[in-house]
Amino acid sequence: MEPLSNKKFLVLGAARSGLAAVRLLRSCGGDAVLLDEKPLSAFQDIRGELDQMQVPCFFGEDMARAPIEEAGALIISPGVPIDHPLVRKARQRGIDIIGELELGFRFAKCRLAAITGTNGKTTTVHLAADILMEGGIPSAPVGNVGFPLAQAVLVPRWSDPHACLVTEVSSFQLETVRTFHPRVAVLLNFTPDHLDRHGSLDVYRDMKYRITENQTGEDFLILNRDDPVCLGLGERTKARVMTFSLKDRVPCGAYCEGDRVRLCLEEDIPLLPFADIPIPGMHNIQNVLASSLVGMALGVEPEAIASAIRRFPGVEHRIEFVLSRHGVDFYNDSKATNLDSMEKALLSFTRPVILIAGGKDKGCDYNTLNPLIRERVKSLIVMGEAAPLILKAWENLVPSFQVGDMGEAVQKAYELASTGEVILFSPGCSSFDAYQNFEHRGRVFKDEVRKLSREKEMIAT
C-alpha cells in the first residue's frame, strides 16, 4: 500500500477490528480518527488502550462532529452495515470506503488462505492452520476468529513470504474488499443467514462469491461439491478448483469412502478413518476434508495432514464439552448463530437433549427445524429477543420454558435433565441482544454451568 503519511483515516467501529485498523494505520504513519455510535462509557475496558493510542475519538452523540470532510478514506468494521448513515455520507463525498480485512491484506507480506461459508469456518480455519504448521509452514488462525488480519500483519514473524495466515472471512467483510487476493480460498457451504443484513439470499451468495474475484490461475479455490451454490462458484473463478464431498468420489480433491477420508490429486490415497477424527459429527468430517485440501494446495504431505487431524482438539464455543455432573453432560455451542449450525449440533447427539436457544433474531424460519426438534429435543428453554418467535414455532412440539437470563436457563435445564442426557447451549441466533459477541456469550454459559456445579457440590456436602 502507498505511504500513509499526511493522510487522515476515519475508522468506524471501536471493537477488535477497528482498534486493529487504528494500530496498523498509526504504525505506518497514518493519521487515524476512531468513531463509534456507542457512548464513551461503553468502552471503559479499553480506556487505557485508547489513551495510549493518542488518537482523536468521537463516541455517541459526538460522532456528528467527526471531521469527515478531511478524510482520505473510511475504514469500517465488519459489524458496520454499508448503508450506515456515515458510510452513505462518505460515499456521497467520494471518500474511499474499505473494511479492516482489505486494509490488512494491503499490508500483508505472507500468503493468505481465506475460508468462508455459512458454518464451519472457525473449526476449519483452526484445523487448517494446525495442518500447515505440522507441514512446516508457519501459520496461525486470524480474521473473524478474534485476531484481526490488520493486527496480524504487524507481527514480525508473519513477514515471511513462506508463511500463511489462515483467515476466517465473513460475508460482512467481503462486502468491502477491493484487492483482497488469497492464495487459497474456500467456500464451505451456503445456507440462509444474515438476511437481516443482506436483504436476500442472492445478495448473501454474491458476497460469499467475492472471496475468489481477485484470484488467478496460480491460486486454488476449494468448493463443497455437495452444495450446488458452492459448486456454482467454480464456473466464475479463474483459480484452479478442488472439491470435497461426503457423498461422491471427486476427480481432484477429498472425499469419503465408507468410513474413511481419501485424497485424490495426482493419485488416490487413503488419509485416515473417521474413528481417528476427534471432533464429532458429519459436519466436522466436511471441515476435515476442506482443511486437508488447504494443506494439499500448499504442499503439505498426507502423513502430516493426518497427524494434525488426529491431534486436533476442536475449538472453543463449537460443540465444546464443558463438564459432566451426575451423568448429565453440558455442551457450549455459542458459535451456533444460525439454524443450520444448530441443526448440525443436534445431529451430533443420539441422546436426549435439553436445548437452550435464543438471542437476537436474524430473520430465519424456525419451522424448518420442526422435525429435528421433535425427534432430538426432550425440553426447550428459550431466552432473549427471539424467544417469542422460537416459542411460536416449537412450543407445541416439546415442553418449552422461557427464562430471563443465562443463569436461570442453566438452572432450569439441569432441573429437567436426567442421567445420560445432554444439556446443549446452541442459540441459533446472534448474541447482540445481550452480549458483546458469541465468545462472551459462551463464556457466560460456561461460568453459569461451573457455578451451578459448585453450588450443587456445596449442598451435597
N, C-alpha and C positions, 0 to 999 in steps of 0.2 A: 504494500500500500504506500501511497505517496506520503512524504513527511507531513506531520500534523501541526507543526508549529504555526502560530498565528491564526489558527482556525478554532472556532467555537463550536462545540458539540453539545446539544441538549440530549440528555439521557432520561427517558421516561420510564419510571418503574424503579423503586428503591429496594427490591428484593435481590436475591443472589445474582441474577443475570445483569441487572442494572449496575450493581456495585462492581461486578467483574468488568463491565464495559468501562466504567469510570477509571478503574485501576489501569486498564490497558491504555486508554487514551492518555491518561496523565503520564504513564511511563514512556510514552512515545512523543511527548511534547505537546499534546493536545490540550485545549482549554475546555474543560468539561463543566457542565451545569446539571445538577441532579434534580429531577422533578418527581412528585408523586401526589396523587389525589388524596391520600390519607394524611391526617394531621401529623405534625412532628411527634406528638405524644405516642403515636403508634410505633415509633422507631427507637424506643428507649434502649433496646438491647443492642443497637448498633451506633448509639450516640458517640461512643469513643472512637469508633472507626470513622464516622463522618467527620469528627473534629480532626482526626489525623490526616484525612484526605485533603482537608482545606479547600473544598470546592463549594461554590455557591449552591444552596439548596432552596427549593421553593416547594413547600408542602401544603396540602389542604387548600384553603382559600387563597394562599399566597401564589399558587401556581399561575393565577391570572396575570401576575406581574413578571413572569418569566420572559427573558429577552429573546423571543422567538425571531424577531426581525434581524438579530445579529447572527443567527445560527447558520453554520455551513452544512450541517446535517442533523437529523433527528434519529437517535438510536432508541428503538423500542424493545422492551422486554416481551417474552412470549405471552404473558398474560394481558398485554395491551392490545385490544382489537384494532384492526386497521381502519375502522370507521370512528375511532375515538375523536372527539372534537378537536383536540390539539393536533392529531395526525392529519385530520382534514384541513385544518388551518395551515399546517406546514406544506401540505401538498398544493394548496392554492397559491402559496408563495413561491412554489418551485423549489422548495428545500428537499434535498435528498433524504429519503427515509429508508433505513435498513434495520435489521434486527441484530441482536447480540451474536447470534450464530454466524451471520455473514461477516460481522466485524472481526470475530475471532479467526475465521477462515483466512481473511486477508492478511493476517499476520502469522499464520501457521507455516512452519518450516518442515514439518514431517508429513507423512501420509495420513489420510483420514479414511476410516471405514465408517460409513453412516448407515444407521439402522432405523427404519421407521415401520409403521404398521399400527393397527388399532390396539393390538395386545401383544404381549410377549417381548416388548422392546428391552425392558430393563434386564430381564434374565438373559436374553441373547447378547446384549452388549457386554455384560459381565463375563459370560462364558466365553465369548469370542476373544475378549482381552486376555483371559486366562490361557486360552489355546495359543494365542500369539506369543505370550510370554514363555509358555512351555516349548515353543518352537524357536526360541532365541531372538524373538523380535520384541524390543522394548515397547510396552503398551500399557494403556490404562483406560478405564471406562470414564467417559466425560459427557458433557452436553446436558440433556434434560434429566440425567440421573442425579444431579445435585452439584456437580463440579463443572461450571460453565466452560465452554471452549475458550472464551476470551480470557479466562483465568489460567487455563492450562497452557496456553501458548507463551505465557510469561515464565514458565518453569524451564530452567536451562536444559534439563535432560530431554525435553521434547523438541529441541532444536536439531536433533539428529535426523537426517533425512531417511534413515533406515527405520526409525521408529514409526509407530502407527497409533494414533488416538482413535479409539472406537467410540463413536459419538451417537448417543441416542438423540433422535431428531423427531420433533412433533410437527403436526400439521400447522400449528401456530407459528413455529419457527420458519417453516418452509414458505409461509406467506410473503416473507420479506427477503428471500435470497436473491442475489443478482449473479454473483460469480462463483458461488459455493460449488465445489468440484471434488467429490470424494473419489478416491482410487477404487474403493469397493462400496457399492450401495446395495441395501437390502430392503425389500418390501415384504414383510412377514405375512400380512393378512389384511383384510378390509371388511369391516362391519360397521353398521351405523353408529356414529359417535359425534360429539361436538356439533350437533345440529343447531344448538342454541347459539353457536359462534359463526358457523359457516353458512347456515341457512338451508342448505340442500346437500344431498348425497353427492351430486355431481361436483359441486364446489369442493367438498371434502376430498373426493377422489382426486380432483385436479391438483389440490395442494400436495397430496401424497406423491403424485406423479412427478412433482418438481424435483424430487431427490436426484433424478438422473439427467436433468435437462442440460447440464454442462459437461456431462461425461463424453468421452471419446472412445474410439475403437481400442485404445490401450487399457481401458478400465473394465471393471466387472460389475454386472448387475445381477443380483441373486433374487429369484422370484419364487413364490409359492405356487407350484403347478396345480394344486388342488383348489385354488381360489381364482375364479375367472377374471375378477377385477385385477388382481395382481398379474396374472398371466398376460392380460391385455397390454400392460406396460412394455412387454417385450417387443411389441410392434412399433413402439415410439422412441426407442433408445438407439444410440449409436454404440453403446457399450456391448461387450461380449456377455451373453446371457447364460447363466447357470440356474437350474431349477432344483427344487426339492419337493418330495411327495411322500405322504403316508400311504398312498394307495397304489401307485404305479411305478414301474421301473422307468428311470429317466435316462436320456441319452448322454447328458452332461450335467452331473450334479450329485445329489444324495437322495436315497430313498430307503424304504423299509421292505424287507422280505421276511415274512414270518415274524419272528421276534428279534430281528437283528437289523442294525443300521448298516447300510452299504454305501460306498462311494463309487462313482462311475465317471472317470475323466479319461485318461489315456487307457486305463484298464479298470475292470470292475473288481473291487476288493471288499471283503467284509471289514467293517470298522470295529463294532462291539455289539454284544447282545443288550436288549432292553434291561436285563437284570443288573447290568453294570452301571446303569444311569441312576444316580442317587436322588434326583428330583422327580416327584410323582406326576402322573397324568400324561395323556397322549399329546396334549398341547405342548408339554415340555419336550416330547420327542421331536416335535416340529422345531422347537427352539434349538435343539441339539443338531438337527440336520442343517439349519441355516448357519449356525455358528461354525460347524465343521467346514462349510463351504467358504466362509470368510478366511479360515486358516488355509485351506487348499489354494484359494485365489492368491494368497500372499506367500505361498511356497512352504507351508508347514507340512512336515511328514505325517502320514496317517498315525504312526505309533505315538507321536507327541500329541496329536489331537485326541486320541482315545485316552491317553494318560490324564490329560487335563479334564476331560469329561468325568472320568471315574472319581476324581478328587473334588469335583465342584459341589460346594455346599448349598447352592441356591442363594437367593437374595432376600434381604430384609423386606418385610411387608408383602411378600408374594407367597401365599400359602405357607407361611412361616410358622413352624411349631413353636409354641410359647412354653407351655408346661402341661403336665397331666396331674389332675387331682382326683383321687378316688375313682380312677378309671375313666374320667372324663377328660378328653384332650381339647385344648384350646389352640386355635389357629388364627393367626393375624394375616388377613388378606386385604389390608387397607389400600394396596395398589389397584384393587379392582374398582376402577372409577366408571365402569360401564357394564351393561348387562352381559355382553359377550364374555368379559373377564369373569364375572360372577358365575356364568354358566360353566366355564372351564373349571372353576374351583369346586363347584358342586359335583361335577362329573369325576373329580379326583377321589371322592369318598364313596364307599359302599355302605358304610354305617349310617344310622340315622343322624341327621344334622339339625341342630338348633341354630338357625341363621339370624345373625344381626345385620340389618341392612339400613340404608338411608343416608341422606346428606342433601346436597343441592341437586335438584333435578336437571337433567341435560336434554330433555325433550325426547326421551326414549319411551317405547311402548312396552310396559311391564308385562302385558298379557302374553308376549311372545314366549315367556318362560313358564307359562302356566303348567304344562305337562311335567316339566322337571321339578317345579316347586311341589307339585302334588306327589311326585314319586320319591324325591330325596329329602324333603324338609319335614321334620317332625313338628317343629314350632317355629314361629316367625316373630322376631322382635324388630320394631322399626322406630326410627328417630329422625330428627332433622326436618328440613323444609319439605322434602319429598315424601314424608310419612303418609299423608292423606292419599297421595296418588298410589303408593305401594299397597296400602290397605285396600283401596278400591279394587285393585287387581287381584289380590291374593287372600284377603281375609276370609273368603268363603271356601278356600281350598285347604287351609291349615289353621290350627289355633294361632291367633295373632294378638300381639300386645304392642301398644305404643308407649314409649318411655321418654323421659325428658333429657337424659344425658347418658354419657358412656358408662358411668359408674352404675346407674340404675339398670342399663342394658346388660352388663356383665352379671350383676346380681340376679336379675330375673332369668337369664339364660341358665345359670347354674342351678337355680331352683327347679327348672323344667327338665334338666338333663339327668339321665340315668347312666350307670356304669356301662362303658363300652360305646358311648355316643360321643359326638363331636360338637363342640361349640365353635362355629365359624363366623368370624367377622369379615364379611365380604360385602361392602356397602353398595356397589352397583351405581354409585353416584359420586360426584366430585365432593371435595372436602370444604369448599369455600364458604359454606353457610356458617361454619363454627370453628374451623381450624385453618392454620396458615397454609397447609399443604397435606398431601396424603401421608408423608412421613410423620408429621406432627400428630395427625390423627392416629396412625398406627402405634406411635409411642404411648399415647394416652390410653389406648386399648390395652397394651401390654402392662402399663403401670396399674391399671384397674384390675387386671387379672392377677397380678402378683400381690396387690393389696388384698384382694379377696382371699387368696390362698393363705396369706399371713394371718388374716383375721380368723379364718376357719381353724388354723393351727392353734391359735391362742385360745379359742373357745374349747377346742378338744383337750387342751392341757389344763 
